[in-house]
Amino acid sequence: MSPKPRLLMISHVWPVPGVSGQEKRVYYMLKALRQVYHLTFLTFADKQRKNQYESALQQLSDEVIVLPSRYNASLLSRLVYKAIGKLYSFNTGLKASNFTIGKVELTGGRVAKAIAGNRYEAVIFEYWHAHHVIDKALFGDASLILDMHNVLWQTYKTQSNSAKAVEKYKRYEEKVWRKFDRLIAINQDETAYVRDQLGDDKVWYVPMGIDLDKWPLVLNPANKVPRIAWYGGLASSHNQRDAMSVYEDVMPGVWQVFPEAEFWIIGSKPPEHIAELSEKDSRVTVTGFVEDVADVLGRVDLVLCPWQGTYGFRSRLVEVMATGTPVITTKDAAYGMNLNSGEGILFHNNPKDWSAIVIELLNSPDELLALRKRARKAVETRYSLEATYGKLPQMLNAAKGES
């Protein structure tokens, strides 16, 4: 039996514990690629987590390289690198994370020493932060592939008040794209955008996939009272605002008709002003971190997602729909995801109008059941592991044949 071709993945995102969408994407990519390739996973971690991650990553990779974090080596190092990172951001228009990952942790010298002259058929970079590592002397004829995760300047646009800074970041990012042989985009609109920049043969479309065995379909939640939910991580101000928007703009109208209805805020790390809603309002449940979130989502009648911003991929929508729970959301939320209104997901851009829509659906159990079936079908067709990450080995093999 001939040895497997070797593939290196360079990532500051760990595939464990597999809670965030980023972590899950890296996890499933490793699982799909390991069937065909001898995998080396290269990352960095602080002393406290280094052994933990090395052990966990050995279940997903043939070889694990965890570099000791320079940034987190000590309190002094954090203070020094944080100060330098701020200066770097001011001078370049990039983020401090670009400095930390690309200039401190995953430098060319560190990576070259870590891989010790090994040769790989392909090298996958998770995000472009470590692009300074790219060197033909280091990687030879290996295919250099960027898994974009999303178009980062689009994310930056929602975080910055300076159009000039966003434009500078945009020009830098799009210049970096050209250093890679192939790019992997996660939604169709971003795929089209990058193809316009680089050409059709440079970009692959691999959306976020889901292990359907872990997200069972529930056709009858059998709730005693209607249960409406918002779902997502609550560490970000963006998600906190959305959860509160449902509570303040949608639920009051629903409660006028269904006074017994429950509103669930499902997600980890709720801030105090959200966590205390459970104490102030008996109709509200704030779950915090949930071990089996699929079970909780399957017992919800509707999930509401008033997302704004066209970038990335809303993997939370896919998780909800996999359980059969219908979603009311904005067109922005499903940007580039190839989902059509009525397929278990309903698009309405103004959350202030959603109360009437929720009430209509709660009064139409047959329509809710039909939406549950369509939601699961849409995910099975487009976002199963086979339809997403399972295609990666074939794409890489085809690229090898073209070279």
Steps between C-alpha positions, in 0.01 A plus 500: 500500500645836394535763775240774520598837354592751769293808578580779744234716664614826662236641731458730796151352536495175698246234399432435867283532702289544187255756637535792258430483128870560431603206716243271343613592151863410574389182678295371208762600243756292687263203521427514126862546392649237729326229301732580210799690641767461764412812700727732693319763707710801606376753753606677820372506858594626844666272756176421681327366189791366294487140629120499498482601135782269393309206648167599345651577160665160476153355447465712185853518356791267430744758631435790735730800543396743774744787525529667841322835491735796504222749570376310806841397630473745792321811619791709373485343153126569477550863596788550258337326204168673566670839486689410183179361350322831552784685330496245216127553454540877496777485236353231273123525542490129586377344823707410803414134427681529166812603689469239774437206268715595203788687661528335844358148508506353146809659347694350212794414721290320759305303241815406305662366817182315600453310174874430477528470124197275447332524163125519449271460206275775630498760776169638628495830688200564724452876449770708331666646813809278461557582133853628578598133534453440127838427345573266209827405665299374796207334327644415158232396249226450761159644413443798728134521595318763704182406684362851524222442757363829375601823326655665802476859383123455495516405869732793568247733338252423780763572767663817370366853473766593246421435133865583422625231739262242354614583146864462604427164663306391190789580265745312722279191531432479127872533429575213738251275322731497199774323697293179508446245224140438604247664733206332671192719551208411724205664332400544138505880487849515649607231252374715213670807645839333527466345154449849360829596663708192420328291234271196507773237534642648822197464729317201644162517670488292821223617735479416868376144545325323785500148642131421469527208742569753776202719406195271490176612337211578737163525325289552813656707782191424712530824697221582745533866404656668193877529523689764300880525509806692403819292458870590486810583700445801722856622542468746209314829520345424160326186631404666828325772303315244287380298799371816669334609175289185501408553864417870464366526142332165432392325818274778639270461197506120530416520871190705425351198321691219673565631853629160612764476223860443608802682363829309522842661448725205418875559503814515707650796685192719546591839650338607825230715341380200298553233767285694746201498261414154638462653845308806388259326261363150573421452131871518409760223529869581450679167469868593499721220367301189408666158472240356261383802307341284227253366756410852615457632145284205399248595770458856367213606273682786326845660507532871418824647367503875423854496358649795312813481283581305183812301570604151605261215563233465767570146612250546784219516243603162363510348849151626580355385168662157534279435805197601295443827681387776260685831495383854439793718401633769268638449152835619636516203737485246218722701264648269237365184669274385215192487724160605373220651706250227582759223528468490876629856508299819450661830397357822643744787540322715760481329844233749607261317263584154630243483781215459249692233309573303819134519606381382159734200509409406857137496387590272205636168636479331158718771345748476787527124445556550127771757573672258740523235227626751242763636739656158551481420128684821408785415740522137388527611136751783539685473830559137591864399555491314168378808313763727654830384652468161337577665165836639614716193423363486144565872453859463618552196280362685198730795571797263511406370157490855362846589629 
